[in-house]
Amino acid sequence: MNNYFELLNIAPSPKIDLALLDDHYKISAADAHPDQGGSKEEFDMLNIAKKTLRNPSSRIKHLLDIHSITYEKRGSVSNHLMNYFMSTGELIQKVDAFIKKKQQATSVLTKALLENDSVEMQENISIQIDLLETAQEETLNTLPGAIDSQVYEIAARDLAFLEKWQAQLKERYSSLF
């Protein structure tokens, strides 16, 4: 198994400096690029490494993998995230209903009258995304330095849910324009 932390010269940790990751990737990718004498396989591996380490849940799973710690890849959301689950689900339902209403609007006047609601939906989505990002940071900040398989497994799963909800909200946000 490839160690993506070593590949990109990043200290193995659940929380990393993304700017440093980008810098190390650029340096490594410039040398590994096929146009610069590198190989396609090496360049592709660097892209996979960057994508894996950039994403908190996959980064933690990779830490577990490189330490040969088996973990349950599936599971339910932790109880402390249930409020986020419920509020995100409700917001997505409201936005989906609004988008449908907006798509059915045929007159310019009706579309114009919906604009204030659209702005309000965008604001609500932004607030929810901020809340989810805060929960993501809190999850990362509570992880112990030493790898605890059970704690890391739960954190990876919780982070995957938070990332999924953020992606769903961002998709809805872009649909409002």
matplotlib code that plots the C-alpha trace (Angstrom):
import matplotlib.pyplot as plt

x = [0.0, 1.3, 1.7, 0.3, 1.8, 5.3, 4.6, 3.8, 6.2, 3.5, 3.6, 0.9, -1.9, -5.7, -5.4, -3.0, -2.2, -3.9, -1.7, 1.3, -0.3, -0.8, 2.8, 4.2, 1.9, 3.0, 6.7, 6.2, 3.8, 6.2, 8.9, 6.6, 4.7, 5.2, 6.1, 9.0, 10.3, 8.2, 5.8, 2.0, 1.6, 3.7, 1.8, -1.6, -0.5, 0.3, -3.2, -4.8, -2.6, -3.6, -7.3, -7.1, -5.2, -7.3, -10.5, -10.7, -12.6, -10.5, -7.3, -8.3, -9.2, -5.8, -4.2, -6.0, -5.0, -1.3, -1.3, -3.1, -6.0, -9.2, -12.4, -16.0, -16.5, -20.3, -22.3, -24.8, -24.3, -23.3, -25.9, -24.2, -24.7, -28.4, -29.4, -27.3, -28.8, -32.3, -31.7, -29.8, -32.6, -35.3, -33.4, -32.8, -36.5, -37.4, -34.9, -36.0, -39.6, -38.6, -36.5, -39.5, -41.8, -39.2, -38.9, -42.7, -42.9, -43.6, -44.1, -41.3, -43.3, -43.7, -40.0, -39.1, -41.4, -39.5, -36.1, -36.3, -37.1, -34.2, -31.8, -33.2, -32.6, -29.0, -28.4, -29.9, -27.8, -24.7, -25.4, -26.0, -22.7, -20.9, -22.4, -21.3, -17.8, -17.6, -18.7, -16.1, -13.4, -14.5, -14.4, -10.9, -9.8, -11.0, -9.0, -6.1, -2.6, -2.1, -4.3, -7.2, -8.9, -12.4, -12.2, -10.7, -13.3, -16.2, -14.6, -14.0, -17.6, -18.9, -16.7, -18.0, -21.6, -20.7, -18.9, -21.8, -24.3, -22.1, -21.9, -25.7, -26.1, -23.6, -25.4, -28.7, -27.1, -25.9, -29.3, -30.9, -29.3]
y = [0.0, 3.5, 5.9, 9.2, 11.2, 10.0, 10.4, 14.1, 14.6, 15.5, 14.5, 11.8, 13.4, 13.6, 17.4, 18.9, 22.3, 22.2, 25.0, 22.9, 19.9, 22.0, 23.3, 19.8, 18.4, 21.1, 20.4, 16.6, 16.9, 19.1, 16.5, 13.5, 15.0, 12.9, 16.0, 16.6, 13.0, 11.5, 8.6, 8.7, 6.2, 8.3, 11.4, 9.7, 8.4, 11.9, 13.1, 10.3, 11.1, 14.8, 14.0, 11.5, 13.7, 16.8, 15.1, 14.7, 11.4, 9.7, 11.1, 9.4, 6.2, 6.3, 6.7, 3.6, 1.8, 2.6, 1.3, -1.9, -1.2, -2.8, -0.7, -0.9, 1.2, 1.5, 2.7, 5.2, 8.8, 9.5, 10.8, 14.1, 14.8, 14.0, 17.7, 18.5, 15.5, 16.7, 20.4, 19.6, 17.2, 19.7, 22.5, 20.2, 19.4, 23.1, 24.0, 21.2, 22.3, 25.9, 24.8, 22.9, 25.9, 28.2, 25.8, 25.8, 29.6, 30.8, 34.5, 37.0, 38.6, 35.3, 34.6, 38.1, 37.6, 34.4, 36.2, 37.2, 33.6, 32.5, 34.8, 33.7, 30.0, 30.9, 32.5, 29.5, 27.1, 29.2, 29.2, 25.4, 24.8, 27.0, 24.9, 21.7, 23.0, 23.9, 20.4, 19.1, 21.2, 20.1, 16.5, 16.8, 18.9, 16.2, 13.4, 12.2, 12.3, 8.6, 6.6, 5.0, 2.7, 3.1, 6.8, 7.3, 4.9, 6.9, 10.2, 9.0, 8.0, 11.2, 13.3, 11.4, 12.3, 16.0, 16.1, 14.4, 16.9, 19.9, 18.6, 18.2, 21.7, 23.2, 21.4, 23.0, 26.4, 26.4, 25.2, 28.4, 30.6]
z = [0.0, -0.9, 1.9, 0.5, 3.4, 2.5, -1.2, -0.6, 2.2, 4.7, 8.4, 9.0, 10.9, 10.8, 10.5, 7.9, 6.4, 3.0, 1.7, 2.6, 0.9, -2.3, -2.2, -1.8, -4.5, -7.0, -6.4, -6.7, -9.7, -11.6, -11.3, -12.0, -14.9, -18.1, -20.1, -17.6, -17.9, -15.2, -15.6, -16.0, -13.2, -10.8, -11.7, -11.4, -8.0, -6.8, -7.9, -6.0, -3.0, -3.1, -3.4, -0.5, 1.8, 1.0, 2.2, 6.0, 6.0, 3.4, 5.1, 8.4, 6.6, 4.9, 8.3, 9.5, 6.3, 6.5, 10.1, 8.9, 11.2, 10.0, 10.4, 9.5, 6.4, 6.8, 9.7, 11.0, 11.9, 15.5, 17.9, 18.4, 14.6, 14.5, 14.8, 11.8, 9.9, 10.7, 9.9, 6.7, 5.6, 6.3, 4.4, 1.4, 1.2, 1.4, -1.3, -3.5, -3.2, -4.0, -7.0, -8.4, -7.8, -9.5, -12.5, -12.9, -12.9, -16.4, -16.3, -15.7, -12.9, -11.0, -11.4, -10.1, -7.1, -6.2, -6.2, -2.5, -1.5, -3.6, -1.8, 1.6, 0.6, -0.4, 2.9, 4.8, 2.8, 3.6, 7.3, 7.3, 5.4, 7.9, 10.8, 9.1, 8.5, 12.2, 13.2, 10.8, 12.5, 15.9, 14.9, 13.7, 16.7, 19.2, 17.6, 19.8, 18.3, 18.8, 16.5, 18.3, 15.9, 17.3, 17.7, 14.3, 12.7, 14.1, 13.2, 9.6, 9.3, 10.9, 8.6, 5.6, 6.5, 7.1, 3.7, 2.0, 3.5, 2.5, -1.1, -1.2, 0.0, -2.4, -5.2, -4.2, -3.7, -7.3, -8.5, -7.1, -9.8]

ax = plt.figure().add_subplot(projection="3d")
ax.plot(x, y, z, "-o")
ax.set_aspect("equal")
plt.show()
